């Protein structure tokens, strides 16, 4: 058994997550984690809600609540959505825990001691009307490098370059359209140039990364600048330095602390297991690979920022240094970044109302239909487009007609003719029977290899090709026509059931909810495909602070079945089947498009009204 660390991007707690988000970080990470558990590996899958930073403050102010209240609300919304989606975290937590604060401060202090964090000054964007620091991402203007409009104060999506807000041409605040003023203030910086050589040398050793990810990552090192890791803000983790720790208006900034969440979540998980040092098996053992799943807009933070923080902590940059008590920390094995998913040809955007929230789609359609579409049509290595027509087509033609109908046909024939899994009569077996079983058994290596190398679309296509071949076998053998040869009929149906069972194993990482139903349809008992659970817990370090976590029990041989062909149990009772998948009425496409248009129009009207009120307020204040 090997240890495998699966680190999943932290969704930001300023609103519910949409399908574009979970297509990038959610379903792909869960498919991989489930597969590795079936392989017999000890997987630790962690994440949580990212809850610091100015955008939380901005949204909280808009809604008339505190930042903590807003984070509490969306932490619950997001945790429930991801649990309902079946994402099998060992721990999904949050960044406002006492544990996370402690781990972040320990990282900061060691990096500071090693010389990779230093004090300096920076031009900071300030809102003239509120006097509050503006978040980098809430400032837009023209990119000084490529000239693209709509570049943000932290990055230009058009050319991919990192930016500072004061570098933008004609910068404006996205919050209210103000032109920000810039002030020089004192901050702590992460010395990225002192870590660049070691960071790039590590990147150059990476094998098997998606081409777009490794090329973008290496491109980050054409010009490397120090980056401020504190902000003039009252919401965040206190800076653990004398004269700063008690300053209510100086905090560590969100991008510095959020990536440390992978480590802090692992430590929290170990503490909750009653074995506080167990996390080291995944973080300090150099043979343990760590895989990071995210959308491509997060590549910078996972191939440059977080590796630099770990190198600084380990004392492995150009300034040397000592490894802290939590180290040496393992560098990522692979950054598995997906491209973007659009919606009906438009870029997903909660602020612009172009969105399908996870909660909404799961309230109307089966969860595995959603997971299947994300897996088969997601943005694995190129941008993809979510369309309702394709969502319905894939469900109806592939899940319902091909896979679901196959399961029902085989279960119904067994129930009708035997009532239980029939025995296999070796004397009546044909080359066709043996060929099918050889094919389904061999598919584990083919599908597994594709999942291991993060080609999940190919893996799913191969699994569904096997489903197609089982359907061809049923059509060719015509078991419903075998009337006077019970041994042959039993053999055909045994072979069919074994092949369906094999296909169910292959599809289980993608379709965990229906995998359980298929298992039971063929007479299986107990848990076949474990699902996560939401559990309310109290903070380990802040008495009275409670929150939900996603967790679960995933044990090979107990509730996780192995990644191989398992012989079906002869004599297992096969009940009269009920449909595993239902077809979605084609009328749903027009209904969803109409629902989207109505919601978009309402949202745009409300946003226009809000902006008009903001402008009127600013005008009135200027007049005074």
BELJOBEL-V344301 format. One line per field, one symbol per residue. phi: phi as a letter, one per 40 degrees, with the letter a starting at -180 (. if undefined). psi: psi as a letter, one per 30 degrees, with the letter a starting at -180 (. if undefined). burial: 1 if it has 16 or more other C-alpha atoms within 10 Angstrom, else 0. Layout:
phi = ???
psi = ???
burial = ???
This chain:
phi = .bcbbbbbdccccbiccbccccccbccdccdcccccccchcccbbbaiccbbhcdccccccccgbcccccccccdcccdcdccccgccccabbacbccccdccccccdccccccgcbacabacbcbcccbgccccdccbbaccccbgccgcccbabccbgccbbdccccfcbcccagcccbbbcbcacbccddcbcccccccdcccbgcddcccccccccccabbdbcbbacabbicdccbdgbdbccbbbccdccccccddccccccdccccgbdccdcccbbcccccbbbbacccbddcbbbccdcccccccgbcccghbcccccccccccabcbcccbbbfgbcdacccgcabcddccccbbcccccccccccbccdbadbbcbcccdccccccbccccccccdcccccccdccbgacccccdcccbcccccccccccccccccccccccgbcccdcccccccdcccdccccccfccccbbbccccccdcccccccccccccccdccbcccdcccdccbgcbgccbcbcbcbcbbdcbbdgcbacbcaibbbcgbbbcccacbdcccgccbcccbdcbbccdccccccccccccccccccccccccccccccccccccccc
psi = klkkkjkkkjkkhgllkleeeffefdeeeeeeeeeeeffgljkjjlaakjgaleeeeeeeeefhlleeeeeeefeeeeeeeeeefgjikekjblggleeeeeeeeeeeeeeeefgfklkalkkkkkkeffgkkkkefgklakkfefgklgklffkjfefgkklkeffkkhklkfeggljllkkjlklkkkieeffeeeeeeeeffkkglkeeeeeeeeffgejkllkkgllilgjakkjikkfeegjfgjlklefefefffeeeeeeeeeeffgifgfffffffjffjkkkkkllffgeefffeeeeeeeeeefhgaffblkklffakkklkekjjklakkljhgkkkjefggjkjkeeeeffflkefeeeeeeefglheglklkkkeeeeeeeeeeeeeedeeeeeeeeeeeeeefefljlljjefgkleeeeeeeeeeeffeeeeeeeeeghieeeeeeeefeeeeeeeeeeeefifffjegieeeeeeeeeeeeeeeeeeeeefeeeieefeeeeeefggklakejklllkkklkkffikfjllklkaljjkkfdgklliljkkljkfkkjlkllkekkkkkfffeeeeeeeeeeeeeeeeeeeeeeeeeeeeeeeeeee.
burial = 001111111111111111111111111111111111111111111111111111111111000000100111111111111111111111111111111110111111111111111100011111100000111111111110000011111111000011111111001111010111110001111111111101110010000011001101110110000111111111111111000000000111111111111111111111100000001111100001111111110011111111111111111111011111011111111111111111100001000011111110010001111111111111111001111110111111011101111111111111100111111100000000100110011011001101100111111101110110011011000010000000111111111111111111111111111111111111110001111111000010000000111111011100011111100110001110100111110000100100010001001000000000000000000000
